Amino acid sequence: MEKTEVKTISYIELNEAFKKKAKKDKLKDIHINLYNELFSAFNRQFWPKCLKISNNELIESLNIKHEKQFRRVRETLINKGYIFYNSGTNKRDAGVYELIPLHKGIEKVSEKLNGETLR
């Protein structure tokens, strides 16, 4: 059986890859703030493949006034290839996020946990 080499990269390398792509994509501060909030949440949970986070939690942490604005910001990150998102099954169920790898040579942000992807 052939061994698969898993490339380990640091928090700093992940963050630098994001900053480089964000600059190229000319993201606004609000988009950067949402990505950084998600990045921090994944880091606090030791990099699971997917993470459930409620809209309200993110809206409050970003100090966004309207959910519609939050949804537009999130949609931009989805469309530009930063995150995957699946909404909850109902209003009370938090959505599920997955960070898309931005660093060359890495297949997944988290190699630790198994599970379904959002793709």
C-alpha positions as CSV (number, residue, x, y, z in Angstrom):
1,M,0.0,0.0,0.0
2,E,1.3,3.4,-1.0
3,K,1.7,6.0,1.8
4,T,0.2,9.4,1.2
5,E,2.3,12.3,2.5
6,V,0.2,14.9,4.4
7,K,1.7,18.4,4.2
8,T,1.5,20.1,7.6
9,I,1.3,23.9,7.4
10,S,1.3,26.4,10.2
11,Y,-1.4,28.9,11.3
12,I,0.9,31.6,9.9
13,E,1.1,30.0,6.5
14,L,-2.7,29.6,6.3
15,N,-3.1,33.3,7.4
16,E,-0.5,34.5,4.9
17,A,-2.2,32.5,2.1
18,F,-5.5,34.2,3.0
19,K,-4.0,37.7,3.1
20,K,-2.4,37.2,-0.3
21,K,-5.7,36.0,-1.9
22,A,-7.8,38.7,-0.1
23,K,-5.5,41.4,-1.5
24,K,-5.7,39.9,-5.0
25,D,-9.5,39.7,-4.7
26,K,-9.7,43.2,-3.2
27,L,-11.9,42.1,-0.3
28,K,-13.4,44.8,1.9
29,D,-12.7,44.9,5.6
30,I,-16.1,43.3,6.4
31,H,-15.3,40.3,4.3
32,I,-11.8,40.0,5.9
33,N,-13.4,40.3,9.3
34,L,-15.9,37.5,8.7
35,Y,-13.2,35.2,7.3
36,N,-11.0,36.0,10.3
37,E,-13.8,35.2,12.7
38,L,-14.4,31.9,11.0
39,F,-10.6,31.2,10.9
40,S,-10.4,31.9,14.7
41,A,-13.4,29.7,15.4
42,F,-11.9,26.8,13.5
43,N,-8.6,27.3,15.4
44,R,-10.3,27.3,18.8
45,Q,-11.9,24.0,17.9
46,F,-8.6,22.5,16.8
47,W,-9.4,22.6,13.0
48,P,-12.4,20.3,12.5
49,K,-13.3,19.7,8.9
50,C,-16.7,21.5,9.3
51,L,-18.0,23.8,12.0
52,K,-21.5,24.8,13.1
53,I,-21.9,28.5,13.9
54,S,-25.1,30.5,14.1
55,N,-25.7,33.6,12.1
56,N,-26.4,35.5,15.2
57,E,-23.1,34.6,16.8
58,L,-21.2,35.9,13.7
59,I,-23.5,38.9,13.3
60,E,-22.9,40.0,16.9
61,S,-19.1,39.4,16.8
62,L,-18.9,41.5,13.6
63,N,-21.2,44.2,14.8
64,I,-23.4,43.9,11.7
65,K,-26.8,45.6,11.9
66,H,-28.8,43.6,9.5
67,E,-28.9,39.9,8.7
68,K,-29.3,40.7,5.0
69,Q,-25.9,42.5,4.9
70,F,-24.3,39.5,6.7
71,R,-25.7,37.1,4.1
72,R,-24.3,39.2,1.3
73,V,-20.9,39.3,2.9
74,R,-21.0,35.5,3.4
75,E,-22.1,35.0,-0.2
76,T,-19.1,37.0,-1.4
77,L,-16.7,34.6,0.5
78,I,-18.5,31.6,-1.0
79,N,-18.5,32.9,-4.5
80,K,-14.8,33.9,-4.3
81,G,-13.7,30.5,-3.1
82,Y,-12.9,31.1,0.6
83,I,-15.7,29.0,2.3
84,F,-18.4,26.4,1.8
85,Y,-21.6,26.9,3.7
86,N,-24.7,24.8,4.2
87,S,-27.7,26.4,6.0
88,G,-29.3,24.7,8.9
89,T,-32.5,22.6,8.4
90,N,-34.6,25.3,10.2
91,K,-34.2,28.8,11.7
92,R,-33.0,27.4,15.0
93,D,-30.4,25.1,13.5
94,A,-26.9,26.7,13.0
95,G,-25.3,26.6,9.5
96,V,-22.2,24.6,8.8
97,Y,-19.0,26.1,7.5
98,E,-16.0,24.6,5.8
99,L,-12.8,26.6,5.0
100,I,-11.5,26.1,1.5
101,P,-7.7,25.5,1.5
102,L,-6.0,28.6,0.1
103,H,-2.4,27.3,0.5
104,K,-0.8,25.6,-2.4
105,G,0.0,21.9,-1.8
106,I,-2.6,21.2,0.8
107,E,-5.8,19.3,0.1
108,K,-7.8,20.1,3.2
109,V,-7.5,22.6,6.0
110,S,-8.1,19.8,8.5
111,E,-6.5,16.4,8.0
112,K,-7.6,15.3,11.5
113,L,-11.3,14.5,11.3
114,N,-13.3,12.4,8.9
115,G,-16.7,13.4,7.7
116,E,-18.8,14.7,4.9
117,T,-17.7,17.8,3.0
118,L,-20.1,20.5,2.1
119,R,-19.3,20.2,-1.6
